Amino acid sequence: MKLIDVTVPIDSNLATYPGNTPFSLEGVKRLARGDSSNVSTLHLSAHAGTHVDAPRHFFDDGGGVESLALELLCGRTRVVELTTRKTVTAEDLAGFDLREDVRLLLKTANSRLWGTPDFHQDFIGVSEGAARFLVDRGVKVLGVDYLSVEPYKTPGAPAHHVLLGAGTIVIEGLNLRDVEPGAYEMYCLPLALVGADGAPARVILRRT
């Protein structure tokens, strides 16, 4: 069984969304210092690297990440590749027959941005219209290949509100660089951080 890991490594080359906590790993105990074992403390945002957004990210009364349905985060998934270099619109998605797709991953030029600690403000996000298009067609899980589904500094974050408000789970920070368009089985398991507005996740694809 060939598995494709589309998780971004969490290391010093991980870009951080402006205003979020940068990743660092602090050695609390080290064998080299005479301690009994190696023990580290992690410092990172709940939205670091490959992660899942919970409704609480934009709704105070929304569920935390522990409430997300794992049966939605695992199962048949479709990867579509978009050539747009701007914001994804409903028109960009209209050519795809999505009637049978509950889970959708959008592969864009963003996937070539990984591997540098620099944050790219011009990443390709999803417009409010595209978000509504997907919700209206029954998409329950949407994955994107940079740190936010929302174009940078979009006032009011409408795409997030449309998707999370409709119960659509958002996976951000995927690396789809080596993934061909088509159907896959996806396994996405976010950390069960009770009450958190998001959580890092390991996301694996298997070609069907």
Secondary structure, DSSP 8 states (H G I E B T S, - for coil): --EEE-B---STT----TTS---EEEEEE-GGGT-SS-EEEEE--TTSSSEEE-GGGT-TTS--GGGS-HHHHEEEEEEEE---SS-B-HHHHTTS--TT-SEEEEE-GGGGSTTSS---TT---B-HHHHHHHHHTT--EEEESSS-SS-TT-TT-HHHHHHHHTT-EEEE-B--TT--SEEEEEEEEE---TT-SEEEEEEEEEE-
